[in-house]
Amino acid sequence: MTNHQNRPSTVNLAFTGASGAQYGLRLLQCLVSAGCRVNVMVSRAAQVVIATETDLKLPGTPPAMQETLSAYAGAEPGQVLVFGREDWFAPPASGSGERAPLVVCPCSTGTLSALATGASNNLIERAGDVALKERRPLILVPREAPFSEVHLENMLKLTRMGAVIMPASPGFYHKPQSVEDLVDFIVARILDHLNLPQDLMPRWGEARAEDKRMG
């Protein structure tokens, strides 16, 4: 069960240039459905990946991108906000902004490196730096194979700083029937970590517990 008091009203969501754009886009839909306001940041490489892996073509400017992503997610006006790569006045850019978790999904290994070393060369990197220094929830969803020693060292370093590393490695015990089921597996885990309700897949043991209650 989720604790209603700890549910975030706002979530910062960053798309970077790793494969796996479907995870981030599905997460955006679910965050909107959960009633969250979503501050979105999209790297240049992420725009290329989204265009390559999906039928969604993102415009080049934040206002046009905001309109496209809002329509895609079925958002209410103002529910999805898109900020430019160097918009230093965006809420995620400062510790005095709204206290919101950050999810980087998918997370490129370049972004992992930048966050592990404290680089703040763009808004996504700065948002990650803020999440770490303010001890806010930070969920990173890398999608790479195999991982090099550099990647693993960066993930270990970030884990020790408090970040959650959640590789896009879906399980199969829920007997997926489609690619969408595999995507939903990871998105459900992210939503669980954000303390947001989800019905994408049952949690481990729920069916057994229900059987015991009915019995």
N, C-alpha and C positions, 0 to 999 in steps of 0.2 A: 504494500500500500504506500502511496505517496503522501508526504506531509504537505498539506495545502499552504501552510505558513511559509514554507521554504521554496515555493515555486517562483521562478523568476518571471517578472512581467515583461522584461526585455532580454533579448539574447543577441549578442554580437556574432555574426556569422561571416567567415572569410572563405572565399574560394581561391585556391592557388593552383599552380600549374601541374599538379600530379594527375594521373589518370584516375577516373572514378568520379567524374562530375555528377553522375546520377545520384550518388550518395548525398551530396550537398543540396542538390535540387529537391530531392525527396524530403530531406530534412527541413528545407524551407517550407514546403507545403505543410508538413506536420506542425511546425512551430506556429504557422499562421492559423491552422485548425485549432491549436491549443489556446489561441487568443493572445499570443505573445506579439509584442512589437519587435521587429527584427531590423537591426542595423547591419546592412550588407556591405561587404568590401570585396572587390573582384580584381585580381591581378591581371596584367596583360596576358600572361601565359594561360591563365584560367579561361579567358575569353576564347583563346584558340582551342583549348581542350574541350570546352563546352560545345563549340561549333563542330568539332571533329566527332565527338562521342554521342551527341544528341541532335535532335532536329531544331533545337532552340538557338536562334541567332541573336546575340546580345548587341545592341547599338553601342556606339563608342562613348557617349556622354552619360554621366550619372543620371540626369533627369529622364532621359529616354530609356536607360537601363532599368531605372526604378519602375517606370510604367510597364515595361515588358515583364519584369519579374513579379510585379504585383498582380498582373493579369494571369500569369502562369500559376501563381500560388493561390489565386482566388482571394486576395487580400482586400481588406477594407481600405478606404482612402487614408493614407498616412500610416498604415500599419507596417509597410515595408519601406525603409529608407535606404537609399544607396549613396555611399560617400566616395568621393574621388580618392585616388592613390596618395595625394599630398594634401588632403583636407585636414589640416592640423587643428581645426576648430570642431571636428566631429567628436561626439561624445566618447567614443572608445579611445581617443588620443590622450586623455588626461585622467589621472587618478581622482580628480575632483568631479569627473563626470558620473553619470548614473552607474551604480554598482551592478554590473551585468556580467554573466559568464561569457566567455569567448570560445567558440568552436571553429577550428580551422579544418574544413572538410570539402575536398580532400586537402591534405597537407603535403606539399612538396618537400623533398629532402633539402632543397635550398632554403626553404622557410624554417625547417628544423634547425639548420645550421645558424641562420640569422637569429633565431630566438635563443638558441643555446649560448650565443656569444654576445647577446645584448645589442645587436644592430637595430637601428630604428630608421632605416633609409626610406621607408614608405609607411602608409597608415597601418597596413596589416602588421608589419613588424613592430611598430610603436604600440599597437593595441595589445600584442602579445607581451611586450615589455611591461606595459601597464598592468596586465592581468597577473603577471608574475610578482611584480613589486608590491601590488595591493593584496596579494594572496586571494585573488578571485579564481573561480573555477576556470580552468583552461583545458580544453579537450582537443587533442591533435589526432587527426585521422590520416596517417601516412598510407600510401598505396605504392609500394615499390618491392621488387624482388629481383635478386636477393639483396639483403641489406649489407652494406660494407661495414668495416670496422668503424669508419667515421660516422656513419648513420647510427650505429648502435651506441657509440659513445655519446653522441648528441642526445639520443633518446634517454639514455641513462641519466645524463646530466639534467635534462628537463624533468624527468620523473623525480629526481632528488629535490628539484626546486618546487615541486608540487603539481606539475602538470600531469594529466592523464593521457597516456599514449594508447590509442585504440586503433591498431592496424585494421584496415578494411579486409578482414579475414572472416567471412561469414561461416557460421556453423551449419551443420546439416541434420542435426537431430530433430529439427522441426519439419523435416521431409519437404524441402522446397520443390515447388512445381514449375517455377519460372525464374527468370533473372530478377524480376521485381521482388520475389520472395527473398532472394539473397540480399538485395539492397535493403529491404525492410528489416532484415535481421540486424544489420549494423545500425540503422537509424533507430531501431527500438532500443538498442543498448545505449546510444547517445541520449535519447529521451529519458531513459532510466537514470542516467548519471546527472541529468539536469533536473531530476525530480518532477518531470512532467508526465501526465497520464499518456498511456499509449495502448492501443489494442492491435498493434501490427502483428504481434506474436505473443503467445502465453509465456509467462516467466517459468523458469525451471521449477518443477515440483507442484505447480498450481493445479494441474489435472489430478495428480495423486492426492493432494490435499482435499480437493473437491470430492473425490471418490470416498475418502475417509469420512467427510462430513455427511455425505448422502447415505453412507453405510451405517 
